[in-house]
């Protein structure tokens, strides 16, 4: 069975992914990634290569799994109490789609991460590179471009 990919299917996917993160459903979120999927947060504007240039984050599914397990761990003292987040998304736009089932969706966002009395606001754009995988969409690449990507940051605990 294959999924019928429409504009609504792609935008609903982006909204559902953000909600999973806001609800701390990290296992469900991790399952949205293709086996060869990556989460990338460039360190500079216009960065084109995560392997030859330093990034804030460039994690494959294995490293994402390690982070998800750390967040769920009872001995992760930096997460007691747990951090929380909230995504505020602009309407996603479909940048491209092809007959092979590859889709690129771009979304502007404001993201708040909070823990105890500290609250941090981030703003930027997320670009999802999605692929059809049978009856589901999977993330091949999630690129998060922060407006102030070259700033000094405290620890970013969760996923944008």
N, CA, C and O atoms as a GROMACS GRO file, in nm:
protein
  640
    1UNK      N    1   0.084  -0.118   0.000
    1UNK     CA    2   0.000   0.000   0.000
    1UNK      C    3   0.089   0.125   0.000
    1UNK      O    4   0.188   0.130   0.072
    2UNK      N    5   0.053   0.223  -0.080
    2UNK     CA    6   0.127   0.348  -0.083
    2UNK      C    7   0.036   0.462  -0.037
    2UNK      O    8  -0.086   0.455  -0.051
    3UNK      N    9   0.098   0.563   0.016
    3UNK     CA   10   0.024   0.678   0.067
    3UNK      C   11  -0.001   0.778  -0.046
    3UNK      O   12   0.086   0.799  -0.131
    4UNK      N   13  -0.119   0.838  -0.047
    4UNK     CA   14  -0.151   0.942  -0.144
    4UNK      C   15  -0.101   1.074  -0.086
    4UNK      O   16  -0.155   1.123   0.013
    5UNK      N   17   0.001   1.131  -0.148
    5UNK     CA   18   0.065   1.252  -0.095
    5UNK      C   19  -0.004   1.375  -0.154
    5UNK      O   20   0.000   1.398  -0.275
    6UNK      N   21  -0.066   1.452  -0.067
    6UNK     CA   22  -0.129   1.578  -0.106
    6UNK      C   23  -0.064   1.691  -0.027
    6UNK      O   24   0.015   1.667   0.064
    7UNK      N   25  -0.098   1.813  -0.063
    7UNK     CA   26  -0.051   1.930   0.012
    7UNK      C   27  -0.088   1.915   0.159
    7UNK      O   28  -0.006   1.941   0.248
    8UNK      N   29  -0.211   1.873   0.185
    8UNK     CA   30  -0.259   1.856   0.323
    8UNK      C   31  -0.181   1.746   0.395
    8UNK      O   32  -0.149   1.761   0.513
    9UNK      N   33  -0.151   1.638   0.328
    9UNK     CA   34  -0.073   1.530   0.388
    9UNK      C   35   0.062   1.582   0.437
    9UNK      O   36   0.104   1.551   0.548
   10UNK      N   37   0.128   1.662   0.354
   10UNK     CA   38   0.261   1.714   0.389
   10UNK      C   39   0.254   1.815   0.503
   10UNK      O   40   0.335   1.810   0.595
   11UNK      N   41   0.158   1.907   0.497
   11UNK     CA   42   0.149   2.006   0.604
   11UNK      C   43   0.102   1.942   0.735
   11UNK      O   44   0.151   1.979   0.842
   12UNK      N   45   0.010   1.848   0.728
   12UNK     CA   46  -0.034   1.777   0.849
   12UNK      C   47   0.083   1.704   0.913
   12UNK      O   48   0.093   1.698   1.036
   13UNK      N   49   0.172   1.648   0.832
   13UNK     CA   50   0.289   1.578   0.884
   13UNK      C   51   0.375   1.674   0.967
   13UNK      O   52   0.418   1.640   1.078
   14UNK      N   53   0.400   1.793   0.914
   14UNK     CA   54   0.483   1.891   0.985
   14UNK      C   55   0.419   1.931   1.118
   14UNK      O   56   0.487   1.937   1.220
   15UNK      N   57   0.289   1.958   1.116
   15UNK     CA   58   0.219   1.995   1.240
   15UNK      C   59   0.221   1.880   1.341
   15UNK      O   60   0.242   1.903   1.460
   16UNK      N   61   0.199   1.759   1.294
   16UNK     CA   62   0.198   1.642   1.384
   16UNK      C   63   0.336   1.619   1.446
   16UNK      O   64   0.348   1.584   1.563
   17UNK      N   65   0.440   1.639   1.366
   17UNK     CA   66   0.577   1.621   1.417
   17UNK      C   67   0.605   1.721   1.530
   17UNK      O   68   0.661   1.683   1.633
   18UNK      N   69   0.569   1.846   1.511
   18UNK     CA   70   0.590   1.948   1.615
   18UNK      C   71   0.511   1.914   1.741
   18UNK      O   72   0.561   1.932   1.852
   19UNK      N   73   0.390   1.866   1.724
   19UNK     CA   74   0.308   1.831   1.840
   19UNK      C   75   0.370   1.715   1.918
   19UNK      O   76   0.368   1.715   2.041
   20UNK      N   77   0.425   1.617   1.847
   20UNK     CA   78   0.492   1.507   1.916
   20UNK      C   79   0.604   1.559   2.006
   20UNK      O   80   0.620   1.514   2.119
   21UNK      N   81   0.682   1.654   1.955
   21UNK     CA   82   0.791   1.711   2.034
   21UNK      C   83   0.736   1.788   2.153
   21UNK      O   84   0.786   1.774   2.264
   22UNK      N   85   0.634   1.870   2.131
   22UNK     CA   86   0.574   1.947   2.240
   22UNK      C   87   0.516   1.857   2.348
   22UNK      O   88   0.517   1.892   2.466
   23UNK      N   89   0.466   1.741   2.309
   23UNK     CA   90   0.407   1.646   2.404
   23UNK      C   91   0.509   1.546   2.457
   23UNK      O   92   0.474   1.453   2.529
   24UNK      N   93   0.635   1.563   2.421
   24UNK     CA   94   0.746   1.478   2.463
   24UNK      C   95   0.724   1.331   2.426
   24UNK      O   96   0.758   1.240   2.502
   25UNK      N   97   0.669   1.310   2.308
   25UNK     CA   98   0.651   1.175   2.255
   25UNK      C   99   0.771   1.146   2.164
   25UNK      O  100   0.758   1.131   2.043
   26UNK      N  101   0.887   1.138   2.227
   26UNK     CA  102   1.013   1.130   2.154
   26UNK      C  103   1.030   0.999   2.076
   26UNK      O  104   1.089   1.000   1.968
   27UNK      N  105   0.980   0.889   2.128
   27UNK     CA  106   0.988   0.762   2.054
   27UNK      C  107   0.906   0.769   1.926
   27UNK      O  108   0.952   0.727   1.819
   28UNK      N  109   0.785   0.823   1.936
   28UNK     CA  110   0.701   0.840   1.816
   28UNK      C  111   0.772   0.931   1.716
   28UNK      O  112   0.772   0.905   1.596
   29UNK      N  113   0.832   1.040   1.768
   29UNK     CA  114   0.902   1.135   1.683
   29UNK      C  115   1.020   1.067   1.613
   29UNK      O  116   1.040   1.085   1.493
   30UNK      N  117   1.097   0.991   1.687
   30UNK     CA  118   1.213   0.923   1.629
   30UNK      C  119   1.170   0.826   1.518
   30UNK      O  120   1.241   0.809   1.420
   31UNK      N  121   1.055   0.765   1.534
   31UNK     CA  122   1.004   0.672   1.432
   31UNK      C  123   0.963   0.742   1.303
   31UNK      O  124   0.938   0.675   1.202
   32UNK      N  125   0.955   0.875   1.305
   32UNK     CA  126   0.925   0.949   1.182
   32UNK      C  127   1.046   0.955   1.089
   32UNK      O  128   1.031   0.985   0.971
   33UNK      N  129   1.165   0.927   1.140
   33UNK     CA  130   1.287   0.936   1.060
   33UNK      C  131   1.310   0.809   0.980
   33UNK      O  132   1.289   0.698   1.029
   34UNK      N  133   1.354   0.828   0.858
   34UNK     CA  134   1.400   0.715   0.777
   34UNK      C  135   1.525   0.657   0.842
   34UNK      O  136   1.592   0.726   0.919
   35UNK      N  137   1.557   0.534   0.811
   35UNK     CA  138   1.677   0.472   0.869
   35UNK      C  139   1.803   0.551   0.836
   35UNK      O  140   1.898   0.552   0.914
   36UNK      N  141   1.803   0.618   0.720
   36UNK     CA  142   1.918   0.699   0.680
   36UNK      C  143   1.893   0.849   0.704
   36UNK      O  144   1.956   0.934   0.641
   37UNK      N  145   1.800   0.880   0.795
   37UNK     CA  146   1.762   1.018   0.822
   37UNK      C  147   1.862   1.093   0.908
   37UNK      O  148   1.936   1.033   0.987
   38UNK      N  149   1.862   1.225   0.892
   38UNK     CA  150   1.951   1.313   0.968
   38UNK      C  151   1.874   1.433   1.022
   38UNK      O  152   1.776   1.478   0.962
   39UNK      N  153   1.921   1.484   1.135
   39UNK     CA  154   1.873   1.607   1.196
   39UNK      C  155   1.991   1.703   1.191
   39UNK      O  156   2.096   1.674   1.248
   40UNK      N  157   1.975   1.818   1.124
   40UNK     CA  158   2.087   1.908   1.100
   40UNK      C  159   2.051   2.050   1.142
   40UNK      O  160   1.946   2.103   1.105
   41UNK      N  161   2.140   2.111   1.222
   41UNK     CA  162   2.126   2.250   1.261
   41UNK      C  163   2.257   2.320   1.224
   41UNK      O  164   2.355   2.310   1.299
   42UNK      N  165   2.260   2.393   1.110
   42UNK     CA  166   2.383   2.459   1.066
   42UNK      C  167   2.430   2.567   1.164
   42UNK      O  168   2.352   2.623   1.240
   43UNK      N  169   2.560   2.592   1.160
   43UNK     CA  170   2.622   2.694   1.245
   43UNK      C  171   2.633   2.829   1.176
   43UNK      O  172   2.658   2.930   1.241
   44UNK      N  173   2.615   2.831   1.045
   44UNK     CA  174   2.625   2.958   0.972
   44UNK      C  175   2.516   2.967   0.866
   44UNK      O  176   2.467   2.865   0.816
   45UNK      N  177   2.480   3.090   0.831
   45UNK     CA  178   2.378   3.112   0.727
   45UNK      C  179   2.431   3.062   0.593
   45UNK      O  180   2.547   3.083   0.558
   46UNK      N  181   2.345   2.996   0.520
   46UNK     CA  182   2.380   2.949   0.387
   46UNK      C  183   2.472   2.829   0.386
   46UNK      O  184   2.525   2.793   0.280
   47UNK      N  185   2.493   2.766   0.500
   47UNK     CA  186   2.581   2.649   0.507
   47UNK      C  187   2.528   2.540   0.416
   47UNK      O  188   2.409   2.511   0.416
   48UNK      N  189   2.618   2.479   0.339
   48UNK     CA  190   2.575   2.379   0.242
   48UNK      C  191   2.625   2.238   0.270
   48UNK      O  192   2.576   2.142   0.211
   49UNK      N  193   2.721   2.224   0.360
   49UNK     CA  194   2.778   2.091   0.383
   49UNK      C  195   2.796   2.066   0.532
   49UNK      O  196   2.880   2.130   0.596
   50UNK      N  197   2.719   1.974   0.589
   50UNK     CA  198   2.731   1.947   0.732
   50UNK      C  199   2.855   1.865   0.769
   50UNK      O  200   2.892   1.858   0.886
   51UNK      N  201   2.918   1.804   0.670
   51UNK     CA  202   3.034   1.719   0.700
   51UNK      C  203   3.165   1.796   0.690
   51UNK      O  204   3.260   1.765   0.761
   52UNK      N  205   3.172   1.896   0.603
   52UNK     CA  206   3.296   1.971   0.586
   52UNK      C  207   3.296   2.103   0.662
   52UNK      O  208   3.398   2.172   0.668
   53UNK      N  209   3.182   2.138   0.721
   53UNK     CA  210   3.171   2.260   0.801
   53UNK      C  211   3.112   2.223   0.936
   53UNK      O  212   3.032   2.129   0.948
   54UNK      N  213   3.151   2.297   1.038
   54UNK     CA  214   3.100   2.273   1.172
   54UNK      C  215   2.953   2.309   1.180
   54UNK      O  216   2.911   2.410   1.124
   55UNK      N  217   2.875   2.227   1.249
   55UNK     CA  218   2.732   2.250   1.268
   55UNK      C  219   2.700   2.254   1.417
   55UNK      O  220   2.775   2.200   1.498
   56UNK      N  221   2.589   2.317   1.451
   56UNK     CA  222   2.542   2.308   1.590
   56UNK      C  223   2.505   2.164   1.622
   56UNK      O  224   2.535   2.113   1.730
   57UNK      N  225   2.439   2.098   1.527
   57UNK     CA  226   2.404   1.957   1.539
   57UNK      C  227   2.402   1.896   1.400
   57UNK      O  228   2.357   1.959   1.304
   58UNK      N  229   2.449   1.775   1.390
   58UNK     CA  230   2.432   1.694   1.269
   58UNK      C  231   2.430   1.550   1.318
   58UNK      O  232   2.535   1.490   1.341
   59UNK      N  233   2.310   1.497   1.335
   59UNK     CA  234   2.294   1.368   1.401
   59UNK      C  235   2.216   1.272   1.313
   59UNK      O  236   2.111   1.305   1.258
   60UNK      N  237   2.270   1.150   1.302
   60UNK     CA  238   2.198   1.045   1.232
   60UNK      C  239   2.098   0.981   1.328
   60UNK      O  240   2.087   1.023   1.443
   61UNK      N  241   2.028   0.881   1.282
   61UNK     CA  242   1.923   0.821   1.364
   61UNK      C  243   1.980   0.756   1.490
   61UNK      O  244   1.914   0.756   1.594
   62UNK      N  245   2.101   0.700   1.483
   62UNK     CA  246   2.162   0.640   1.601
   62UNK      C  247   2.188   0.746   1.709
   62UNK      O  248   2.157   0.724   1.826
   63UNK      N  249   2.244   0.860   1.671
   63UNK     CA  250   2.269   0.966   1.769
   63UNK      C  251   2.139   1.024   1.822
   63UNK      O  252   2.130   1.060   1.939
   64UNK      N  253   2.037   1.034   1.736
   64UNK     CA  254   1.907   1.080   1.784
   64UNK      C  255   1.851   0.983   1.886
   64UNK      O  256   1.792   1.025   1.986
   65UNK      N  257   1.868   0.853   1.862
   65UNK     CA  258   1.822   0.752   1.957
   65UNK      C  259   1.892   0.769   2.092
   65UNK      O  260   1.828   0.759   2.197
   66UNK      N  261   2.022   0.795   2.091
   66UNK     CA  262   2.097   0.817   2.216
   66UNK      C  263   2.038   0.936   2.292
   66UNK      O  264   2.020   0.929   2.413
   67UNK      N  265   2.010   1.045   2.220
   67UNK     CA  266   1.952   1.163   2.285
   67UNK      C  267   1.814   1.134   2.341
   67UNK      O  268   1.781   1.179   2.451
   68UNK      N  269   1.731   1.061   2.266
   68UNK     CA  270   1.597   1.026   2.314
   68UNK      C  271   1.607   0.940   2.440
   68UNK      O  272   1.532   0.962   2.535
   69UNK      N  273   1.697   0.844   2.442
   69UNK     CA  274   1.714   0.760   2.560
   69UNK      C  275   1.765   0.840   2.679
   69UNK      O  276   1.727   0.814   2.793
   70UNK      N  277   1.853   0.939   2.652
   70UNK     CA  278   1.902   1.025   2.760
   70UNK      C  279   1.787   1.105   2.820
   70UNK      O  280   1.777   1.119   2.942
   71UNK      N  281   1.699   1.157   2.734
   71UNK     CA  282   1.586   1.234   2.784
   71UNK      C  283   1.491   1.150   2.868
   71UNK      O  284   1.427   1.202   2.959
   72UNK      N  285   1.481   1.022   2.838
   72UNK     CA  286   1.392   0.932   2.912
   72UNK      C  287   1.456   0.874   3.037
   72UNK      O  288   1.388   0.816   3.121
   73UNK      N  289   1.588   0.890   3.051
   73UNK     CA  290   1.660   0.827   3.161
   73UNK      C  291   1.626   0.885   3.298
   73UNK      O  292   1.608   1.006   3.313
   74UNK      N  293   1.620   0.797   3.396
   74UNK     CA  294   1.593   0.840   3.534
   74UNK      C  295   1.716   0.903   3.599
   74UNK      O  296   1.704   0.976   3.698
   75UNK      N  297   1.833   0.876   3.544
   75UNK     CA  298   1.957   0.930   3.602
   75UNK      C  299   2.012   1.049   3.523
   75UNK      O  300   2.128   1.087   3.538
   76UNK      N  301   1.927   1.107   3.440
   76UNK     CA  302   1.966   1.226   3.364
   76UNK      C  303   1.932   1.346   3.451
   76UNK      O  304   1.824   1.404   3.439
   77UNK      N  305   2.026   1.384   3.538
   77UNK     CA  306   1.999   1.485   3.639
   77UNK      C  307   1.978   1.624   3.578
   77UNK      O  308   1.912   1.709   3.639
   78UNK      N  309   2.032   1.648   3.459
   78UNK     CA  310   2.009   1.777   3.394
   78UNK      C  311   1.864   1.790   3.346
   78UNK      O  312   1.822   1.898   3.302
   79UNK      N  313   1.789   1.682   3.354
   79UNK     CA  314   1.650   1.684   3.312
   79UNK      C  315   1.555   1.654   3.428
   79UNK      O  316   1.449   1.596   3.408
   80UNK      N  317   1.596   1.695   3.548
   80UNK     CA  318   1.509   1.680   3.666
   80UNK      C  319   1.496   1.816   3.731
   80UNK      O  320   1.588   1.857   3.801
   81UNK      N  321   1.389   1.887   3.712
   81UNK     CA  322   1.271   1.850   3.634
   81UNK      C  323   1.298   1.860   3.484
   81UNK      O  324   1.395   1.923   3.441
   82UNK      N  325   1.212   1.798   3.408
   82UNK     CA  326   1.229   1.789   3.263
   82UNK      C  327   1.209   1.925   3.195
   82UNK      O  328   1.129   2.007   3.240
   83UNK      N  329   1.282   1.945   3.087
   83UNK     CA  330   1.261   2.061   3.000
   83UNK      C  331   1.130   2.041   2.926
   83UNK      O  332   1.086   1.928   2.902
   84UNK      N  333   1.068   2.152   2.889
   84UNK     CA  334   0.946   2.147   2.808
   84UNK      C  335   0.964   2.243   2.690
   84UNK      O  336   1.049   2.333   2.694
   85UNK      N  337   0.884   2.222   2.586
   85UNK     CA  338   0.896   2.309   2.470
   85UNK      C  339   0.760   2.336   2.408
   85UNK      O  340   0.661   2.268   2.435
   86UNK      N  341   0.760   2.438   2.323
   86UNK     CA  342   0.640   2.473   2.247
   86UNK      C  343   0.682   2.528   2.112
   86UNK      O  344   0.766   2.617   2.103
   87UNK      N  345   0.622   2.474   2.007
   87UNK     CA  346   0.644   2.521   1.870
   87UNK      C  347   0.527   2.608   1.826
   87UNK      O  348   0.411   2.570   1.844
   88UNK      N  349   0.556   2.721   1.768
   88UNK     CA  350   0.456   2.803   1.702
   88UNK      C  351   0.499   2.810   1.557
   88UNK      O  352   0.601   2.869   1.524
   89UNK      N  353   0.419   2.748   1.469
   89UNK     CA  354   0.458   2.732   1.328
   89UNK      C  355   0.378   2.823   1.238
   89UNK      O  356   0.257   2.842   1.256
   90UNK      N  357   0.446   2.881   1.141
   90UNK     CA  358   0.378   2.948   1.031
   90UNK      C  359   0.329   2.838   0.937
   90UNK      O  360   0.379   2.725   0.943
   91UNK      N  361   0.233   2.866   0.853
   91UNK     CA  362   0.183   2.765   0.761
   91UNK      C  363   0.298   2.713   0.674
   91UNK      O  364   0.367   2.792   0.609
   92UNK      N  365   0.318   2.580   0.672
   92UNK     CA  366   0.426   2.523   0.590
   92UNK      C  367   0.401   2.547   0.441
   92UNK      O  368   0.287   2.552   0.396
   93UNK      N  369   0.511   2.561   0.366
   93UNK     CA  370   0.501   2.573   0.221
   93UNK      C  371   0.573   2.456   0.156
   93UNK      O  372   0.678   2.412   0.203
   94UNK      N  373   0.515   2.406   0.050
   94UNK     CA  374   0.574   2.295  -0.025
   94UNK      C  375   0.673   2.357  -0.123
   94UNK      O  376   0.634   2.431  -0.213
   95UNK      N  377   0.800   2.327  -0.104
   95UNK     CA  378   0.904   2.382  -0.190
   95UNK      C  379   0.920   2.300  -0.317
   95UNK      O  380   0.945   2.354  -0.424
   96UNK      N  381   0.906   2.167  -0.303
   96UNK     CA  382   0.916   2.080  -0.420
   96UNK      C  383   0.857   1.943  -0.390
   96UNK      O  384   0.850   1.901  -0.274
   97UNK      N  385   0.816   1.876  -0.495
   97UNK     CA  386   0.769   1.737  -0.488
   97UNK      C  387   0.805   1.673  -0.620
   97UNK      O  388   0.802   1.738  -0.725
   98UNK      N  389   0.840   1.544  -0.617
   98UNK     CA  390   0.869   1.476  -0.743
   98UNK      C  391   0.795   1.343  -0.750
   98UNK      O  392   0.739   1.297  -0.650
   99UNK      N  393   0.797   1.284  -0.865
   99UNK     CA  394   0.724   1.159  -0.887
   99UNK      C  395   0.786   1.042  -0.813
   99UNK      O  396   0.720   0.940  -0.793
  100UNK      N  397   0.912   1.054  -0.773
  100UNK     CA  398   0.979   0.947  -0.700
  100UNK      C  399   0.938   0.946  -0.552
  100UNK      O  400   0.979   0.856  -0.478
  101UNK      N  401   0.859   1.044  -0.509
  101UNK     CA  402   0.810   1.046  -0.371
  101UNK      C  403   0.894   1.129  -0.277
  101UNK      O  404   0.884   1.111  -0.155
  102UNK      N  405   0.977   1.219  -0.328
  102UNK     CA  406   1.057   1.308  -0.244
  102UNK      C  407   0.989   1.444  -0.237
  102UNK      O  408   0.946   1.498  -0.339
  103UNK      N  409   0.980   1.499  -0.117
  103UNK     CA  410   0.910   1.625  -0.095
  103UNK      C  411   0.993   1.713  -0.002
  103UNK      O  412   1.055   1.664   0.092
  104UNK      N  413   0.993   1.844  -0.029
  104UNK     CA  414   1.062   1.940   0.055
  104UNK      C  415   0.959   2.040   0.106
  104UNK      O  416   0.889   2.103   0.027
  105UNK      N  417   0.952   2.054   0.239
  105UNK     CA  418   0.854   2.142   0.302
  105UNK      C  419   0.929   2.238   0.394
  105UNK      O  420   1.012   2.196   0.475
  106UNK      N  421   0.901   2.367   0.382
  106UNK     CA  422   0.969   2.471   0.461
  106UNK      C  423   0.869   2.538   0.552
  106UNK      O  424   0.758   2.571   0.511
  107UNK      N  425   0.909   2.558   0.679
  107UNK     CA  426   0.820   2.616   0.778
  107UNK      C  427   0.897   2.714   0.866
  107UNK      O  428   1.000   2.679   0.924
  108UNK      N  429   0.848   2.836   0.875
  108UNK     CA  430   0.904   2.932   0.970
  108UNK      C  431   0.847   2.900   1.109
  108UNK      O  432   0.733   2.855   1.120
  109UNK      N  433   0.927   2.924   1.213
  109UNK     CA  434   0.881   2.889   1.348
  109UNK      C  435   0.936   2.984   1.454
  109UNK      O  436   1.037   3.052   1.434
  110UNK      N  437   0.866   2.986   1.566
  110UNK     CA  438   0.917   3.035   1.694
  110UNK      C  439   0.912   2.914   1.785
  110UNK      O  440   0.814   2.839   1.784
  111UNK      N  441   1.015   2.894   1.863
  111UNK     CA  442   1.027   2.776   1.949
  111UNK      C  443   1.070   2.824   2.087
  111UNK      O  444   1.165   2.901   2.100
  112UNK      N  445   1.000   2.779   2.187
  112UNK     CA  446   1.035   2.813   2.325
  112UNK      C  447   1.073   2.686   2.397
  112UNK      O  448   1.002   2.585   2.391
  113UNK      N  449   1.186   2.691   2.466
  113UNK     CA  450   1.230   2.580   2.550
  113UNK      C  451   1.241   2.634   2.692
  113UNK      O  452   1.296   2.741   2.715
  114UNK      N  453   1.187   2.559   2.786
  114UNK     CA  454   1.184   2.606   2.923
  114UNK      C  455   1.220   2.493   3.020
  114UNK      O  456   1.190   2.376   2.997
  115UNK      N  457   1.284   2.532   3.128
  115UNK     CA  458   1.313   2.441   3.238
  115UNK      C  459   1.327   2.526   3.362
  115UNK      O  460   1.405   2.621   3.366
  116UNK      N  461   1.250   2.492   3.463
  116UNK     CA  462   1.241   2.569   3.586
  116UNK      C  463   1.211   2.715   3.553
  116UNK      O  464   1.110   2.743   3.488
  117UNK      N  465   1.294   2.809   3.596
  117UNK     CA  466   1.262   2.950   3.572
  117UNK      C  467   1.333   3.008   3.450
  117UNK      O  468   1.333   3.130   3.431
  118UNK      N  469   1.393   2.924   3.368
  118UNK     CA  470   1.463   2.971   3.249
  118UNK      C  471   1.380   2.939   3.125
  118UNK      O  472   1.337   2.826   3.105
  119UNK      N  473   1.360   3.041   3.042
  119UNK     CA  474   1.286   3.023   2.918
  119UNK      C  475   1.366   3.087   2.805
  119UNK      O  476   1.410   3.201   2.815
  120UNK      N  477   1.385   3.010   2.696
  120UNK     CA  478   1.464   3.058   2.584
  120UNK      C  479   1.381   3.052   2.458
  120UNK      O  480   1.316   2.951   2.429
  121UNK      N  481   1.385   3.161   2.381
  121UNK     CA  482   1.312   3.169   2.255
  121UNK      C  483   1.410   3.158   2.140
  121UNK      O  484   1.514   3.224   2.138
  122UNK      N  485   1.376   3.073   2.044
  122UNK     CA  486   1.452   3.058   1.920
  122UNK      C  487   1.356   3.085   1.805
  122UNK      O  488   1.236   3.060   1.815
  123UNK      N  489   1.409   3.136   1.696
  123UNK     CA  490   1.328   3.158   1.576
  123UNK      C  491   1.408   3.114   1.455
  123UNK      O  492   1.531   3.122   1.454
  124UNK      N  493   1.338   3.066   1.355
  124UNK     CA  494   1.409   3.023   1.235
  124UNK      C  495   1.317   2.955   1.137
  124UNK      O  496   1.196   2.979   1.134
  125UNK      N  497   1.377   2.869   1.055
  125UNK     CA  498   1.306   2.796   0.951
  125UNK      C  499   1.346   2.650   0.957
  125UNK      O  500   1.463   2.616   0.977
  126UNK      N  501   1.249   2.564   0.941
  126UNK     CA  502   1.276   2.421   0.932
  126UNK      C  503   1.247   2.376   0.789
  126UNK      O  504   1.145   2.413   0.730
  127UNK      N  505   1.338   2.298   0.735
  127UNK     CA  506   1.316   2.239   0.604
  127UNK      C  507   1.315   2.088   0.620
  127UNK      O  508   1.415   2.027   0.657
  128UNK      N  509   1.200   2.029   0.593
  128UNK     CA  510   1.185   1.884   0.598
  128UNK      C  511   1.204   1.826   0.459
  128UNK      O  512   1.138   1.868   0.364
  129UNK      N  513   1.294   1.731   0.446
  129UNK     CA  514   1.307   1.652   0.324
  129UNK      C  515   1.240   1.519   0.356
  129UNK      O  516   1.292   1.438   0.432
  130UNK      N  517   1.124   1.499   0.297
  130UNK     CA  518   1.041   1.383   0.327
  130UNK      C  519   1.039   1.286   0.210
  130UNK      O  520   1.047   1.327   0.094
  131UNK      N  521   1.029   1.158   0.244
  131UNK     CA  522   1.019   1.055   0.141
  131UNK      C  523   0.903   0.964   0.173
  131UNK      O  524   0.872   0.937   0.290
  132UNK      N  525   0.838   0.916   0.068
  132UNK     CA  526   0.731   0.820   0.085
  132UNK      C  527   0.794   0.684   0.113
  132UNK      O  528   0.887   0.642   0.044
  133UNK      N  529   0.743   0.617   0.215
  133UNK     CA  530   0.792   0.485   0.253
  133UNK      C  531   0.671   0.395   0.276
  133UNK      O  532   0.622   0.382   0.388
  134UNK      N  533   0.624   0.333   0.166
  134UNK     CA  534   0.504   0.250   0.176
  134UNK      C  535   0.384   0.336   0.210
  134UNK      O  536   0.347   0.424   0.132
  135UNK      N  537   0.323   0.312   0.325
  135UNK     CA  538   0.203   0.387   0.364
  135UNK      C  539   0.234   0.500   0.462
  135UNK      O  540   0.146   0.545   0.534
  136UNK      N  541   0.359   0.547   0.464
  136UNK     CA  542   0.396   0.654   0.557
  136UNK      C  543   0.496   0.749   0.492
  136UNK      O  544   0.562   0.716   0.393
  137UNK      N  545   0.504   0.867   0.550
  137UNK     CA  546   0.610   0.961   0.516
  137UNK      C  547   0.721   0.946   0.619
  137UNK      O  548   0.694   0.920   0.736
  138UNK      N  549   0.845   0.962   0.574
  138UNK     CA  550   0.961   0.955   0.664
  138UNK      C  551   1.049   1.077   0.640
  138UNK      O  552   1.054   1.132   0.530
  139UNK      N  553   1.118   1.118   0.745
  139UNK     CA  554   1.210   1.231   0.736
  139UNK      C  555   1.346   1.179   0.692
  139UNK      O  556   1.408   1.099   0.762
  140UNK      N  557   1.391   1.224   0.577
  140UNK     CA  558   1.526   1.192   0.530
  140UNK      C  559   1.624   1.295   0.587
  140UNK      O  560   1.737   1.262   0.622
  141UNK      N  561   1.578   1.420   0.596
  141UNK     CA  562   1.660   1.527   0.654
  141UNK      C  563   1.567   1.630   0.715
  141UNK      O  564   1.472   1.675   0.652
  142UNK      N  565   1.595   1.667   0.839
  142UNK     CA  566   1.530   1.782   0.901
  142UNK      C  567   1.638   1.884   0.927
  142UNK      O  568   1.726   1.864   1.011
  143UNK      N  569   1.631   1.994   0.854
  143UNK     CA  570   1.729   2.102   0.868
  143UNK      C  571   1.663   2.217   0.942
  143UNK      O  572   1.556   2.266   0.903
  144UNK      N  573   1.727   2.261   1.051
  144UNK     CA  574   1.677   2.370   1.133
  144UNK      C  575   1.775   2.486   1.122
  144UNK      O  576   1.887   2.480   1.173
  145UNK      N  577   1.733   2.594   1.054
  145UNK     CA  578   1.816   2.714   1.038
  145UNK      C  579   1.768   2.820   1.136
  145UNK      O  580   1.658   2.875   1.120
  146UNK      N  581   1.850   2.850   1.236
  146UNK     CA  582   1.815   2.952   1.333
  146UNK      C  583   1.850   3.090   1.278
  146UNK      O  584   1.949   3.105   1.207
  147UNK      N  585   1.769   3.190   1.311
  147UNK     CA  586   1.798   3.326   1.269
  147UNK      C  587   1.934   3.369   1.322
  147UNK      O  588   2.012   3.431   1.249
  148UNK      N  589   1.963   3.336   1.447
  148UNK     CA  590   2.090   3.375   1.510
  148UNK      C  591   2.181   3.254   1.529
  148UNK      O  592   2.239   3.236   1.636
  149UNK      N  593   2.194   3.173   1.425
  149UNK     CA  594   2.269   3.047   1.433
  149UNK      C  595   2.414   3.066   1.477
  149UNK      O  596   2.474   2.973   1.531
  150UNK      N  597   2.470   3.184   1.455
  150UNK     CA  598   2.611   3.207   1.489
  150UNK      C  599   2.628   3.269   1.628
  150UNK      O  600   2.737   3.314   1.662
  151UNK      N  601   2.522   3.272   1.707
  151UNK     CA  602   2.529   3.324   1.844
  151UNK      C  603   2.585   3.218   1.938
  151UNK      O  604   2.593   3.100   1.904
  152UNK      N  605   2.624   3.262   2.058
  152UNK     CA  606   2.664   3.168   2.163
  152UNK      C  607   2.537   3.118   2.231
  152UNK      O  608   2.455   3.198   2.276
  153UNK      N  609   2.521   2.987   2.239
  153UNK     CA  610   2.401   2.928   2.297
  153UNK      C  611   2.434   2.854   2.425
  153UNK      O  612   2.543   2.799   2.441
  154UNK      N  613   2.336   2.853   2.517
  154UNK     CA  614   2.341   2.760   2.628
  154UNK      C  615   2.303   2.623   2.571
  154UNK      O  616   2.280   2.612   2.451
  155UNK      N  617   2.296   2.522   2.653
  155UNK     CA  618   2.259   2.389   2.605
  155UNK      C  619   2.118   2.388   2.551
  155UNK      O  620   2.024   2.432   2.618
  156UNK      N  621   2.103   2.338   2.431
  156UNK     CA  622   1.970   2.314   2.373
  156UNK      C  623   1.937   2.170   2.410
  156UNK      O  624   2.002   2.077   2.363
  157UNK      N  625   1.836   2.153   2.496
  157UNK     CA  626   1.808   2.021   2.553
  157UNK      C  627   1.719   1.935   2.465
  157UNK      O  628   1.737   1.813   2.460
  158UNK      N  629   1.623   1.996   2.396
  158UNK     CA  630   1.523   1.919   2.322
  158UNK      C  631   1.544   1.938   2.172
  158UNK      O  632   1.649   1.988   2.130
  159UNK      N  633   1.447   1.899   2.093
  159UNK     CA  634   1.457   1.905   1.948
  159UNK      C  635   1.362   2.014   1.897
  159UNK      O  636   1.248   2.024   1.942
  160UNK      N  637   1.410   2.095   1.803
  160UNK     CA  638   1.325   2.201   1.746
  160UNK      C  639   1.246   2.148   1.628
  160UNK      O  640   1.169   2.222   1.567
   0.00000   0.00000   0.00000
